[in-house]
Amino acid sequence: MAGDGTLARMTDVDAGRFTVGVFQDVAWAARGLAALRRAGLVPASLSVIALTSPDVHALIADVVGAEPASITLADVGTVWAIGPLVPVLQGSATELSTRGLAGTLWRVGFQPHDARIYEVLTARGGVLVAVHSEPRAADALAVLHAYGGGNAAIGAWTGRL
């Protein structure tokens, strides 16, 4: 849901401007998120999605400084989620229960097989981190790779490396 309680629609999403990677656990994600912040990426550009746990909640509160949403995703389970990627995941209960994470990441330009990898890694306890910053996509990708963000990629990027 958007901040006012209405459902976000595909047209409300700035598609094709996310760089995504999955960290193996909260400790690796904390290091990666800190590096993204040191690289000048603002907290408002960061999304974090991970299975609910006190450690994930603390990570989000520390790095992003806001309360995450609790969302149940098909083939993943209940996750803490925050950031500009969340409106992509929001939809009707039917969409979330049938499409899940893999079925909605296409909205930001990821191929179905890549989206499925992100879904499986997140379901296995990985911490998905997405950066919403087209002008800094190459920088975000380099940081994600350098700090252990597995399968890091840019969705439907229109820039150059």
MARMI-67004 format. One line per field, with one value per atom (N, C-alpha, C, O): residue number from 1; atom name; x negated, y negated, z. Coordinates in nm, 2 decimals, decimal comma. Layout:
n	c(NUM/...) .
atom	c(CA/...) .
px	c(X/...) .
py	c(Y/...) .
pz	c(Z/...) .
This chain:
n	c(1/1/1/1/2/2/2/2/3/3/3/3/4/4/4/4/5/5/5/5/6/6/6/6/7/7/7/7/8/8/8/8/9/9/9/9/10/10/10/10/11/11/11/11/12/12/12/12/13/13/13/13/14/14/14/14/15/15/15/15/16/16/16/16/17/17/17/17/18/18/18/18/19/19/19/19/20/20/20/20/21/21/21/21/22/22/22/22/23/23/23/23/24/24/24/24/25/25/25/25/26/26/26/26/27/27/27/27/28/28/28/28/29/29/29/29/30/30/30/30/31/31/31/31/32/32/32/32/33/33/33/33/34/34/34/34/35/35/35/35/36/36/36/36/37/37/37/37/38/38/38/38/39/39/39/39/40/40/40/40/41/41/41/41/42/42/42/42/43/43/43/43/44/44/44/44/45/45/45/45/46/46/46/46/47/47/47/47/48/48/48/48/49/49/49/49/50/50/50/50/51/51/51/51/52/52/52/52/53/53/53/53/54/54/54/54/55/55/55/55/56/56/56/56/57/57/57/57/58/58/58/58/59/59/59/59/60/60/60/60/61/61/61/61/62/62/62/62/63/63/63/63/64/64/64/64/65/65/65/65/66/66/66/66/67/67/67/67/68/68/68/68/69/69/69/69/70/70/70/70/71/71/71/71/72/72/72/72/73/73/73/73/74/74/74/74/75/75/75/75/76/76/76/76/77/77/77/77/78/78/78/78/79/79/79/79/80/80/80/80/81/81/81/81/82/82/82/82/83/83/83/83/84/84/84/84/85/85/85/85/86/86/86/86/87/87/87/87/88/88/88/88/89/89/89/89/90/90/90/90/91/91/91/91/92/92/92/92/93/93/93/93/94/94/94/94/95/95/95/95/96/96/96/96/97/97/97/97/98/98/98/98/99/99/99/99/100/100/100/100/101/101/101/101/102/102/102/102/103/103/103/103/104/104/104/104/105/105/105/105/106/106/106/106/107/107/107/107/108/108/108/108/109/109/109/109/110/110/110/110/111/111/111/111/112/112/112/112/113/113/113/113/114/114/114/114/115/115/115/115/116/116/116/116/117/117/117/117/118/118/118/118/119/119/119/119/120/120/120/120/121/121/121/121/122/122/122/122/123/123/123/123/124/124/124/124/125/125/125/125/126/126/126/126/127/127/127/127/128/128/128/128/129/129/129/129/130/130/130/130/131/131/131/131/132/132/132/132/133/133/133/133/134/134/134/134/135/135/135/135/136/136/136/136/137/137/137/137/138/138/138/138/139/139/139/139/140/140/140/140/141/141/141/141/142/142/142/142/143/143/143/143/144/144/144/144/145/145/145/145/146/146/146/146/147/147/147/147/148/148/148/148/149/149/149/149/150/150/150/150/151/151/151/151/152/152/152/152/153/153/153/153/154/154/154/154/155/155/155/155/156/156/156/156/157/157/157/157/158/158/158/158/159/159/159/159/160/160/160/160/161/161/161/161) .
atom	c(N/CA/C/O/N/CA/C/O/N/CA/C/O/N/CA/C/O/N/CA/C/O/N/CA/C/O/N/CA/C/O/N/CA/C/O/N/CA/C/O/N/CA/C/O/N/CA/C/O/N/CA/C/O/N/CA/C/O/N/CA/C/O/N/CA/C/O/N/CA/C/O/N/CA/C/O/N/CA/C/O/N/CA/C/O/N/CA/C/O/N/CA/C/O/N/CA/C/O/N/CA/C/O/N/CA/C/O/N/CA/C/O/N/CA/C/O/N/CA/C/O/N/CA/C/O/N/CA/C/O/N/CA/C/O/N/CA/C/O/N/CA/C/O/N/CA/C/O/N/CA/C/O/N/CA/C/O/N/CA/C/O/N/CA/C/O/N/CA/C/O/N/CA/C/O/N/CA/C/O/N/CA/C/O/N/CA/C/O/N/CA/C/O/N/CA/C/O/N/CA/C/O/N/CA/C/O/N/CA/C/O/N/CA/C/O/N/CA/C/O/N/CA/C/O/N/CA/C/O/N/CA/C/O/N/CA/C/O/N/CA/C/O/N/CA/C/O/N/CA/C/O/N/CA/C/O/N/CA/C/O/N/CA/C/O/N/CA/C/O/N/CA/C/O/N/CA/C/O/N/CA/C/O/N/CA/C/O/N/CA/C/O/N/CA/C/O/N/CA/C/O/N/CA/C/O/N/CA/C/O/N/CA/C/O/N/CA/C/O/N/CA/C/O/N/CA/C/O/N/CA/C/O/N/CA/C/O/N/CA/C/O/N/CA/C/O/N/CA/C/O/N/CA/C/O/N/CA/C/O/N/CA/C/O/N/CA/C/O/N/CA/C/O/N/CA/C/O/N/CA/C/O/N/CA/C/O/N/CA/C/O/N/CA/C/O/N/CA/C/O/N/CA/C/O/N/CA/C/O/N/CA/C/O/N/CA/C/O/N/CA/C/O/N/CA/C/O/N/CA/C/O/N/CA/C/O/N/CA/C/O/N/CA/C/O/N/CA/C/O/N/CA/C/O/N/CA/C/O/N/CA/C/O/N/CA/C/O/N/CA/C/O/N/CA/C/O/N/CA/C/O/N/CA/C/O/N/CA/C/O/N/CA/C/O/N/CA/C/O/N/CA/C/O/N/CA/C/O/N/CA/C/O/N/CA/C/O/N/CA/C/O/N/CA/C/O/N/CA/C/O/N/CA/C/O/N/CA/C/O/N/CA/C/O/N/CA/C/O/N/CA/C/O/N/CA/C/O/N/CA/C/O/N/CA/C/O/N/CA/C/O/N/CA/C/O/N/CA/C/O/N/CA/C/O/N/CA/C/O/N/CA/C/O/N/CA/C/O/N/CA/C/O/N/CA/C/O/N/CA/C/O/N/CA/C/O/N/CA/C/O/N/CA/C/O/N/CA/C/O/N/CA/C/O/N/CA/C/O/N/CA/C/O/N/CA/C/O/N/CA/C/O/N/CA/C/O/N/CA/C/O/N/CA/C/O/N/CA/C/O/N/CA/C/O/N/CA/C/O/N/CA/C/O/N/CA/C/O/N/CA/C/O/N/CA/C/O/N/CA/C/O/N/CA/C/O/N/CA/C/O/N/CA/C/O/N/CA/C/O/N/CA/C/O) .
px	c(-0,08/0,00/-0,09/-0,20/-0,04/-0,11/-0,09/-0,01/-0,15/-0,15/-0,01/0,02/0,08/0,21/0,31/0,43/0,26/0,35/0,41/0,47/0,38/0,43/0,33/0,22/0,38/0,30/0,22/0,27/0,09/0,00/0,03/0,04/0,03/0,05/-0,08/-0,17/-0,09/-0,21/-0,25/-0,37/-0,15/-0,18/-0,25/-0,31/-0,23/-0,29/-0,43/-0,50/-0,48/-0,62/-0,71/-0,68/-0,82/-0,93/-1,01/-1,12/-0,96/-1,02/-1,15/-1,18/-1,24/-1,36/-1,47/-1,57/-1,46/-1,56/-1,61/-1,65/-1,62/-1,66/-1,78/-1,79/-1,88/-1,99/-1,97/-1,94/-1,97/-1,93/-2,04/-2,11/-2,06/-2,15/-2,09/-2,01/-2,14/-2,09/-2,21/-2,30/-2,21/-2,32/-2,28/-2,16/-2,38/-2,36/-2,30/-2,23/-2,32/-2,26/-2,26/-2,30/-2,21/-2,20/-2,33/-2,35/-2,43/-2,57/-2,62/-2,68/-2,62/-2,67/-2,58/-2,64/-2,45/-2,37/-2,40/-2,40/-2,43/-2,47/-2,59/-2,60/-2,69/-2,82/-2,79/-2,84/-2,71/-2,68/-2,60/-2,63/-2,50/-2,42/-2,50/-2,49/-2,59/-2,68/-2,77/-2,80/-2,82/-2,90/-2,82/-2,88/-2,70/-2,61/-2,60/-2,60/-2,58/-2,56/-2,69/-2,68/-2,81/-2,93/-2,96/-3,02/-2,90/-2,91/-2,82/-2,82/-2,74/-2,66/-2,51/-2,44/-2,47/-2,34/-2,25/-2,28/-2,15/-2,06/-1,97/-1,93/-1,94/-1,85/-1,71/-1,66/-1,66/-1,53/-1,54/-1,44/-1,66/-1,68/-1,70/-1,70/-1,71/-1,74/-1,61/-1,52/-1,60/-1,49/-1,56/-1,67/-1,49/-1,54/-1,42/-1,31/-1,44/-1,33/-1,39/-1,49/-1,34/-1,40/-1,29/-1,20/-1,31/-1,22/-1,22/-1,32/-1,10/-1,09/-1,18/-1,18/-1,25/-1,33/-1,37/-1,36/-1,40/-1,44/-1,56/-1,58/-1,66/-1,78/-1,75/-1,81/-1,66/-1,62/-1,55/-1,58/-1,46/-1,39/-1,49/-1,48/-1,59/-1,69/-1,78/-1,81/-1,81/-1,89/-1,82/-1,88/-1,69/-1,61/-1,60/-1,62/-1,57/-1,56/-1,69/-1,69/-1,80/-1,93/-1,97/-2,02/-1,96/-2,01/-1,91/-1,95/-1,78/-1,68/-1,61/-1,57/-1,61/-1,55/-1,40/-1,34/-1,33/-1,19/-1,14/-1,21/-1,01/-0,94/-0,91/-0,84/-0,95/-0,92/-0,78/-0,71/-0,73/-0,60/-0,62/-0,72/-0,52/-0,51/-0,42/-0,31/-0,48/-0,42/-0,43/-0,54/-0,33/-0,34/-0,35/-0,26/-0,46/-0,48/-0,48/-0,53/-0,41/-0,41/-0,55/-0,63/-0,57/-0,70/-0,81/-0,93/-0,79/-0,89/-0,84/-0,91/-0,72/-0,67/-0,65/-0,64/-0,65/-0,63/-0,76/-0,86/-0,77/-0,90/-0,88/-0,77/-0,99/-1,00/-1,04/-1,13/-0,97/-1,01/-0,99/-0,90/-1,09/-1,09/-1,16/-1,24/-1,12/-1,19/-1,10/-0,99/-1,16/-1,09/-1,05/-0,97/-1,11/-1,07/-0,94/-0,87/-0,90/-0,78/-0,66/-0,57/-0,63/-0,51/-0,50/-0,39/-0,61/-0,61/-0,55/-0,47/-0,58/-0,53/-0,38/-0,31/-0,34/-0,20/-0,10/-0,13/0,01/0,12/0,22/0,22/0,31/0,42/0,36/0,26/0,44/0,39/0,38/0,29/0,46/0,45/0,31/0,25/0,27/0,14/0,03/-0,06/0,03/-0,08/-0,08/-0,19/0,03/0,04/0,01/-0,03/0,03/0,00/-0,13/-0,20/-0,16/-0,28/-0,40/-0,51/-0,39/-0,50/-0,61/-0,59/-0,73/-0,84/-0,89/-0,90/-0,90/-0,95/-0,85/-0,89/-0,72/-0,62/-0,60/-0,53/-0,65/-0,64/-0,76/-0,76/-0,88/-1,00/-1,02/-1,10/-0,94/-0,94/-0,89/-0,93/-0,82/-0,77/-0,89/-0,87/-1,00/-1,12/-1,23/-1,34/-1,19/-1,28/-1,36/-1,45/-1,34/-1,41/-1,35/-1,23/-1,43/-1,38/-1,32/-1,37/-1,23/-1,17/-1,27/-1,25/-1,37/-1,46/-1,55/-1,58/-1,58/-1,66/-1,57/-1,61/-1,44/-1,35/-1,33/-1,32/-1,32/-1,31/-1,43/-1,42/-1,55/-1,67/-1,66/-1,69/-1,62/-1,61/-1,51/-1,53/-1,40/-1,29/-1,35/-1,32/-1,41/-1,47/-1,57/-1,57/-1,66/-1,76/-1,70/-1,75/-1,60/-1,53/-1,46/-1,46/-1,39/-1,32/-1,41/-1,37/-1,54/-1,64/-1,71/-1,80/-1,66/-1,71/-1,81/-1,86/-1,82/-1,90/-1,83/-1,71/-1,91/-1,85/-1,86/-1,97/-1,75/-1,74/-1,76/-1,69/-1,85/-1,87/-1,86/-1,92/-1,78/-1,76/-1,79/-1,76/-1,86/-1,89/-1,81/-1,82/-1,74/-1,66/-1,74/-1,72/-1,82/-1,90/-1,96/-2,08/-1,89/-1,94/-2,07/-2,16/-2,10/-2,22/-2,34/-2,46/-2,32/-2,42/-2,42/-2,47/-2,35/-2,33/-2,46/-2,48/-2,56/-2,69/-2,76/-2,83/-2,75/-2,81/-2,75/-2,82/-2,62/-2,55/-2,58/-2,60/-2,59/-2,62/-2,76/-2,78/-2,86/-3,00/-3,00/-3,07/-2,93/-2,93/-2,86/-2,91/-2,75/-2,68/-2,77/-2,78/-2,84/-2,93/-3,05/-3,09/-3,11/-3,22/-3,19/-3,28/-3,07/-3,03/-2,95/-2,89/-2,95/-2,88/-2,74/-2,67/-2,69/-2,55/-2,54/-2,57/-2,49/-2,49/-2,39/-2,28/-2,43/-2,34/-2,31/-2,20/-2,39/-2,36/-2,35/-2,43/-2,25/-2,22/-2,13/-2,08/-2,13/-2,05/-1,93/-1,95/-1,81/-1,69/-1,66/-1,64/-1,66/-1,62/-1,69/-1,63/-1,82/-1,90/-1,92/-1,93/-1,91/-1,92/-2,05/-2,08/-2,14/-2,26/-2,38/-2,35/-2,50/-2,62/-2,71/-2,71/-2,79/-2,90/-3,02/-3,13) .
py	c(0,12/0,00/-0,12/-0,12/-0,23/-0,35/-0,41/-0,36/-0,52/-0,58/-0,62/-0,63/-0,65/-0,69/-0,58/-0,60/-0,45/-0,34/-0,29/-0,19/-0,36/-0,31/-0,21/-0,21/-0,13/-0,04/-0,10/-0,18/-0,07/-0,13/-0,05/0,08/-0,11/-0,04/-0,05/-0,12/0,04/0,05/-0,09/-0,12/-0,17/-0,30/-0,40/-0,50/-0,37/-0,45/-0,41/-0,48/-0,31/-0,26/-0,31/-0,30/-0,37/-0,41/-0,29/-0,27/-0,22/-0,09/-0,11/-0,21/0,00/0,00/-0,08/-0,12/-0,11/-0,19/-0,13/-0,21/0,00/0,06/0,15/0,22/0,15/0,24/0,33/0,28/0,46/0,55/0,66/0,70/0,69/0,80/0,87/0,81/0,99/1,06/1,10/1,17/1,05/1,09/1,21/1,24/1,29/1,42/1,42/1,51/1,31/1,29/1,15/1,06/1,12/0,98/0,92/0,80/0,99/0,93/0,88/0,77/0,97/0,92/0,81/0,71/0,81/0,70/0,57/0,47/0,58/0,46/0,39/0,27/0,48/0,43/0,36/0,26/0,43/0,38/0,25/0,16/0,25/0,12/0,01/-0,11/0,03/-0,07/-0,12/-0,24/-0,03/-0,07/-0,15/-0,25/-0,12/-0,19/-0,34/-0,43/-0,35/-0,48/-0,56/-0,68/-0,49/-0,56/-0,61/-0,71/-0,54/-0,57/-0,69/-0,74/-0,74/-0,85/-0,82/-0,91/-0,70/-0,66/-0,69/-0,64/-0,76/-0,81/-0,69/-0,61/-0,69/-0,59/-0,58/-0,47/-0,69/-0,68/-0,60/-0,56/-0,58/-0,51/-0,36/-0,28/-0,32/-0,18/-0,10/-0,15/0,02/0,11/0,24/0,28/0,29/0,41/0,50/0,46/0,63/0,73/0,86/0,91/0,91/1,03/1,09/1,03/1,22/1,29/1,22/1,17/1,22/1,15/1,22/1,34/1,13/1,17/1,04/0,93/1,05/0,93/0,87/0,74/0,95/0,89/0,81/0,70/0,86/0,79/0,65/0,55/0,66/0,54/0,44/0,32/0,48/0,39/0,33/0,21/0,41/0,37/0,26/0,15/0,28/0,18/0,05/-0,06/0,06/-0,06/-0,13/-0,26/-0,06/-0,13/-0,19/-0,31/-0,12/-0,18/-0,27/-0,38/-0,24/-0,32/-0,41/-0,52/-0,38/-0,47/-0,48/-0,58/-0,37/-0,37/-0,23/-0,13/-0,22/-0,10/-0,02/-0,08/0,11/0,18/0,23/0,24/0,27/0,33/0,48/0,53/0,55/0,69/0,74/0,70/0,81/0,86/1,01/1,06/1,08/1,22/1,24/1,20/1,30/1,32/1,47/1,56/1,51/1,65/1,70/1,62/1,82/1,89/1,83/1,87/1,73/1,67/1,68/1,74/1,63/1,63/1,48/1,39/1,46/1,33/1,26/1,31/1,14/1,06/0,92/0,87/0,87/0,72/0,66/0,71/0,55/0,48/0,33/0,28/0,26/0,12/0,06/0,13/-0,05/-0,12/-0,13/-0,09/-0,20/-0,22/-0,10/-0,11/0,02/0,14/0,19/0,27/0,16/0,21/0,18/0,27/0,06/0,04/0,14/0,17/0,19/0,28/0,41/0,48/0,45/0,57/0,56/0,66/0,44/0,42/0,44/0,41/0,49/0,52/0,59/0,59/0,65/0,72/0,84/0,89/0,89/1,02/1,13/1,22/1,13/1,24/1,23/1,33/1,10/1,09/1,13/1,21/1,09/1,13/1,28/1,34/1,34/1,49/1,57/1,69/1,52/1,60/1,56/1,64/1,43/1,39/1,38/1,41/1,33/1,32/1,23/1,14/1,25/1,17/1,18/1,09/1,31/1,33/1,28/1,23/1,30/1,25/1,10/1,06/1,03/0,88/0,81/0,69/0,87/0,80/0,77/0,68/0,83/0,79/0,65/0,59/0,60/0,46/0,36/0,24/0,40/0,31/0,36/0,33/0,45/0,48/0,61/0,63/0,69/0,81/0,93/0,94/1,01/1,13/1,23/1,23/1,31/1,40/1,50/1,52/1,54/1,63/1,56/1,62/1,43/1,36/1,33/1,34/1,30/1,27/1,39/1,39/1,51/1,64/1,66/1,71/1,63/1,65/1,56/1,60/1,43/1,34/1,40/1,39/1,45/1,51/1,62/1,63/1,72/1,84/1,80/1,85/1,71/1,67/1,60/1,62/1,51/1,45/1,55/1,54/1,64/1,75/1,83/1,89/1,85/1,92/1,84/1,89/1,72/1,64/1,53/1,46/1,51/1,40/1,27/1,26/1,16/1,02/0,95/0,92/0,93/0,86/0,71/0,65/0,65/0,51/0,45/0,50/0,35/0,28/0,14/0,07/0,08/-0,06/-0,13/-0,08/-0,23/-0,30/-0,43/-0,53/-0,42/-0,53/-0,51/-0,46/-0,55/-0,53/-0,59/-0,53/-0,72/-0,78/-0,71/-0,72/-0,64/-0,58/-0,43/-0,36/-0,37/-0,23/-0,16/-0,05/-0,20/-0,13/-0,14/-0,04/-0,25/-0,26/-0,16/-0,09/-0,16/-0,06/0,08/0,16/0,11/0,25/0,29/0,40/0,20/0,22/0,25/0,34/0,17/0,18/0,32/0,39/0,35/0,47/0,59/0,68/0,59/0,70/0,70/0,81/0,59/0,58/0,63/0,68/0,61/0,65/0,77/0,80/0,86/0,99/0,99/1,09/0,89/0,90/1,00/0,96/1,12/1,22/1,19/1,13/1,23/1,21/1,07/1,04/0,97/0,83/0,80/0,84/0,72/0,68/0,56/0,52/0,50/0,38/0,41/0,47/0,38/0,42/0,31/0,19/0,35/0,27/0,14/0,03/0,14/0,02/-0,04/0,03/-0,18/-0,25/-0,32/-0,39/-0,32/-0,39/-0,30/-0,20/-0,35/-0,27/-0,25/-0,32/-0,14/-0,11/-0,18/-0,17) .
pz	c(0,00/0,00/0,00/0,06/-0,06/-0,06/0,08/0,16/0,11/0,24/0,29/0,41/0,19/0,23/0,24/0,26/0,23/0,24/0,11/0,11/0,00/-0,13/-0,19/-0,16/-0,28/-0,34/-0,45/-0,53/-0,45/-0,56/-0,69/-0,68/-0,80/-0,92/-1,00/-0,97/-1,10/-1,18/-1,24/-1,25/-1,27/-1,33/-1,23/-1,26/-1,10/-0,99/-0,96/-0,89/-1,03/-1,00/-1,10/-1,22/-1,06/-1,15/-1,19/-1,14/-1,29/-1,33/-1,39/-1,45/-1,38/-1,45/-1,39/-1,46/-1,26/-1,20/-1,07/-0,98/-1,06/-0,94/-0,96/-1,07/-0,87/-0,87/-0,75/-0,64/-0,77/-0,66/-0,64/-0,74/-0,52/-0,48/-0,35/-0,28/-0,32/-0,20/-0,12/-0,17/0,01/0,10/0,17/0,20/0,21/0,27/0,41/0,45/0,48/0,61/0,65/0,58/0,77/0,82/0,84/0,81/0,89/0,91/0,78/0,77/0,67/0,54/0,49/0,43/0,51/0,46/0,53/0,47/0,66/0,74/0,68/0,66/0,65/0,59/0,45/0,42/0,37/0,24/0,24/0,16/0,33/0,34/0,39/0,35/0,49/0,53/0,42/0,41/0,34/0,22/0,12/0,07/0,10/0,01/0,06/-0,01/0,19/0,26/0,24/0,21/0,27/0,25/0,11/0,09/0,02/-0,13/-0,16/-0,28/-0,06/-0,09/-0,13/-0,16/-0,12/-0,15/-0,03/0,08/-0,04/0,07/0,12/0,03/0,24/0,30/0,22/0,21/0,17/0,10/-0,03/-0,09/-0,08/-0,21/-0,18/-0,28/-0,06/-0,02/0,01/0,09/-0,04/0,00/0,06/0,02/0,16/0,22/0,24/0,29/0,20/0,21/0,26/0,20/0,38/0,44/0,53/0,58/0,55/0,64/0,78/0,82/0,84/0,97/1,07/1,09/1,14/1,26/1,33/1,27/1,46/1,53/1,47/1,47/1,42/1,36/1,24/1,22/1,15/1,03/1,07/1,01/1,17/1,21/1,26/1,23/1,34/1,39/1,28/1,28/1,18/1,07/0,99/0,96/0,96/0,89/0,97/0,92/1,10/1,19/1,19/1,19/1,20/1,21/1,08/1,08/0,97/0,84/0,77/0,72/0,77/0,70/0,80/0,75/0,92/1,02/1,02/1,05/0,98/0,97/1,00/1,00/1,03/1,06/0,93/0,85/0,92/0,80/0,80/0,90/0,68/0,66/0,67/0,64/0,73/0,73/0,61/0,60/0,52/0,40/0,39/0,41/0,35/0,32/0,17/0,10/0,13/-0,02/-0,05/0,03/-0,16/-0,20/-0,22/-0,27/-0,18/-0,20/-0,12/-0,13/-0,03/0,06/0,20/0,28/0,23/0,36/0,41/0,32/0,54/0,59/0,60/0,65/0,54/0,54/0,60/0,60/0,64/0,67/0,54/0,48/0,51/0,38/0,40/0,46/0,34/0,34/0,22/0,16/0,17/0,06/-0,06/-0,07/-0,16/-0,29/-0,37/-0,46/-0,34/-0,41/-0,35/-0,42/-0,23/-0,17/-0,25/-0,27/-0,31/-0,39/-0,51/-0,55/-0,56/-0,67/-0,62/-0,69/-0,49/-0,44/-0,39/-0,39/-0,36/-0,31/-0,42/-0,54/-0,39/-0,48/-0,40/-0,27/-0,47/-0,40/-0,33/-0,36/-0,23/-0,16/-0,26/-0,24/-0,37/-0,47/-0,54/-0,56/-0,58/-0,65/-0,56/-0,61/-0,43/-0,34/-0,32/-0,31/-0,31/-0,28/-0,40/-0,39/-0,52/-0,64/-0,71/-0,77/-0,72/-0,79/-0,70/-0,75/-0,58/-0,49/-0,54/-0,62/-0,49/-0,52/-0,66/-0,74/-0,71/-0,84/-0,95/-1,05/-0,92/-1,02/-1,02/-1,12/-0,93/-0,94/-0,97/-1,02/-0,96/-0,99/-1,14/-1,18/-1,22/-1,37/-1,38/-1,48/-1,29/-1,30/-1,29/-1,34/-1,24/-1,24/-1,34/-1,33/-1,43/-1,54/-1,53/-1,61/-1,43/-1,42/-1,49/-1,50/-1,56/-1,63/-1,53/-1,41/-1,57/-1,48/-1,41/-1,29/-1,48/-1,41/-1,31/-1,20/-1,33/-1,23/-1,11/-0,99/-1,13/-1,02/-0,94/-0,82/-1,00/-0,93/-0,84/-0,73/-0,89/-0,81/-0,68/-0,57/-0,70/-0,58/-0,48/-0,36/-0,54/-0,45/-0,37/-0,25/-0,44/-0,37/-0,26/-0,15/-0,30/-0,20/-0,08/0,03/-0,10/0,01/0,09/0,22/0,03/0,11/0,19/0,29/0,15/0,22/0,33/0,40/0,36/0,46/0,42/0,50/0,29/0,24/0,26/0,28/0,26/0,27/0,14/0,09/0,07/-0,05/-0,03/0,05/-0,10/-0,09/-0,24/-0,33/-0,25/-0,38/-0,36/-0,26/-0,47/-0,47/-0,58/-0,70/-0,55/-0,65/-0,68/-0,62/-0,79/-0,82/-0,96/-0,97/-1,06/-1,20/-1,23/-1,29/-1,19/-1,22/-1,15/-1,19/-1,04/-0,96/-0,97/-0,88/-1,07/-1,08/-1,08/-1,02/-1,16/-1,17/-1,04/-1,00/-0,97/-0,83/-0,74/-0,67/-0,74/-0,65/-0,68/-0,59/-0,81/-0,85/-0,80/-0,75/-0,82/-0,77/-0,62/-0,57/-0,54/-0,40/-0,36/-0,28/-0,42/-0,39/-0,42/-0,34/-0,53/-0,56/-0,46/-0,42/-0,43/-0,34/-0,20/-0,13/-0,16/-0,02/-0,01/0,09/-0,11/-0,10/-0,14/-0,11/-0,22/-0,27/-0,38/-0,50/-0,35/-0,46/-0,57/-0,55/-0,69/-0,81/-0,83/-0,89/-0,79/-0,81/-0,96/-1,04/-0,99/-1,12/-1,13/-1,03/-1,24/-1,27/-1,35/-1,46/-1,31/-1,38/-1,49/-1,46/-1,61/-1,73/-1,73/-1,75/-1,70/-1,70/-1,83/-1,93/-1,84/-1,96/-1,98/-2,08/-1,88/-1,88/-1,93/-2,00/-1,91/-1,95/-1,84/-1,74/-1,85/-1,75/-1,80/-1,73) .
